[in-house]
Every structure is written in C-alpha cells, then in structure tokens.
C-alpha cells in the first residue's frame, strides 16, 4: 500500500526537489526495513532445533521504524497537497473531509500491519487457491460484476481477504487498485450503501494524493449536506464523485476492483442488497478499467452479474488443508500412523458437509 501510494502520486517527477527527495527517502527506508526484518528473523531461527519454539516481537524490534516511515509518508503527502493546492483554499479542511468520510477512529498503522500478517498466518496454506482461475477468467473477460455466493460457514470472508491480498500483487502481468468494504453484521449504521460509498471515496482520496478536483468535489458535497441534511442527496453525490474520481485515475492507466463482503447484511434486507448492486453497477457502467467483485449469501434478483456458487467440492479441499495444518500442531496427531491420520481427517471433512462452522 505504501509503495502504491507513492508510485501513484501524479506528476511527482515535476514537483520540487524536496518532495522528490522525500519520496526517494521513504522508498530507501522501506527497503532497509525489509532487509532488517529478514536478517532479524533469520538470526532468531538459525539455532532452532526440531521441537523448539521462539516468540518474535516485531513490534518491539521494528515498531518505531514502522511508525517513522508512516510519519514520513504522511509528511510527504502533506507536502504534495500543499504544492498542488498552491494558493487555493477550501471551506472544509482536508483533515475534516477525511473525518466525515470515515469518522470512526481507525486502527493504528502498526495494528493494521500486524493484523494483515496475523490473517495470513491464520489462513491455512494451500487454501483459497482454487478461486484464482475464476478470478483471472473474470478479469480477462467482458463481465463487469462477479458475485461469489454461498451459505454460512463456506469461508466467504476468508476468500474475500485472499482475493484482496492477491490483487495487491500483479495478476497475469496486470496491476489493480482494490477499494474494499465489509458490511458488518452487528452495526446497522455501517451496513448501508452510504457507509460503503464513503469508505470507497475515502480509500480513493488516500490514493489520489494532490487531486485537487476530487477534494473540491467532496467539499461541495459536504457543504450542501450541512445546509440540507439530505442523506440521500449526499449518497448520490458521493457515488457521482466516486465515478468521476475513478474515471480520472483510469485516464492515467489505473485499473480498479471494487470489492465488498457481506452485502446481504445490508440494512433493509434483500431488496436493499439488490438496489445496492444496481447502484454499484451504475457507478462503473461506462468505466473501462473498473470491475466489481462481491461475496455474499445468495441474493435473488441480481441482474447483469456473473454468479458463482461456492460449493462443497472447493470447500472440502480447503477444510482438509485447514484441518491438517491445525491438527499438525498437536503432538498427539503425530503419535498415530499416517493412514489413521488420513482416515480421521477424511471423516471430519465428510462430517463438515462443506462448512467450516
């Protein structure tokens, strides 16, 4: 994400030397951090013997370094915005616009990074890979929207995380910028179309450092809302702003994927879910480099959406891999023969009936 943010700063090469030097310094520090982590990790595990274990605190070793890099990134973005704005001013500050798009306090940089590492470690190896062919087929085809659906326990959220993580790297020699939103099941206020588009625009603004036109449109949207308190009007304006911002980024070669998980949890039920899909599709209808991928339980009434049901065949293999990795941590697992282990796992997979629950 850090590399993506810096590499997508428009006209960086035309900016003053102090800005270009700040960007170069961040990239050098990032490379240095990666080298330090690799060296530290290798040093810690080099003397381990079979059966030994060790706890590595990356926060203690590298937390301050990570914070320093992100502070430098924030400083760079501030300089870019200052240079881009020049003498132009707006009635609502950039900080306030960001807060209105995402008012709740987000996690710290360190926690976000550690959560990503934790999710990667918690997700068993050799799982989710089956979805890659469906993903590449969709992105190389003509369909604009793809919906993966299945019942509770089939691993939709894990798959959504895998797709987002996989698209963070080039896929078939093509790079994508992913704007994602997870509809919470326990917060009706955040399980809305308005909350989703706010999050999308927030992420787009973060990746459009120095885009004065996008900033200006958002100021106008919130100025109007402060006078009318018309939430529906605000939502429509934000969808229009998202479309305009995506179009502008597409014009410089960026491809996007709008990814949502759990839109069946949207406030208002299935009718609202269908309406949300229509709005989402309308937003990207004339955009050539933007696609939609959604994960949900079955939503009846979706039109012009390619659907794929997550069935037991794929889930069985993921459950098998998950059980093997989880049980292998127990010493009792290794006290039985290979055939007995396989029979035990096969029995558990059969009893799961295609559900992780």
Buried (B, 14 or more C-beta within 10 A) or exposed (E): BBEBBBEBBBEBEEBEEEBBEBBEEBBEBBEEBEEEBEEBEEEEEEEEEEEEEEEEEBEEBBBEBBEEBBEBBEEBBEBBBEBBBEEEEBEBEBEEBBBBBBEEEEEEBBEEBBEBEEEEEEBBEEBBBBBBEBBBEBBEEEEBBBBBBBEEBBBBEBBBBBBBBBBBEEBEEEBBBBBBBBBEEEEEEBBBBBBBBBBBBBBBBBBBBBBBEBBBBBBBBBEBBEEEEEEEEBBBBBBBBBBEBBBBBBEEEBBBBBBBBBBBBBBBEBEBBBBBBBBBBEBBEEBEBBBBBBBBBEBEEBEEBBEBEBEBEBBBBBBBBBBBBEBEEEEEBEEEEEEEBEEBBEEEBEEBEBBBE
